[in-house]
C-alpha cells in the first residue's frame, strides 16, 4: 500500500488499481473522475466490457497517447505504453 494506489470506482464502488504512487498521482481528484476500466468501457460503449469466453480477466487496454498496448496505469485514470510512460 505504500507504493501502489488504489481507488474506489465512482460507478460500481469496487476497488481498482490506480498505478504506482511514484508516478505523481494527485490527491485532489473529483470523485466522478475515478472510474474503473470496466465501467469506463461500458459508459463509453467502446470495446468489450466482458469477453464471453474469458470474462474480464484478460482484457487489455491501449495507451491513451499512441494506442499501443498499455503497460502502465497512472493517476487512477490514464493508461500508458512503456515509451509514453518514460516521457
HELIX and SHEET records of a PDB file:
HELIX    1   1 UNK A   21  UNK A   23  5                                   3    
HELIX    2   2 UNK A   31  UNK A   33  5                                   3    
HELIX    3   3 UNK A   37  UNK A   44  1                                   8    
HELIX    4   4 UNK A   82  UNK A   86  1                                   5    
SHEET    1   A 2 UNK A   4  UNK A   8  0                                        
SHEET    2   A 2 UNK A  15  UNK A  20 -1                                        
SHEET    1   B 2 UNK A  72  UNK A  74  0                                        
SHEET    2   B 2 UNK A  78  UNK A  80 -1                                        
END                                                                             
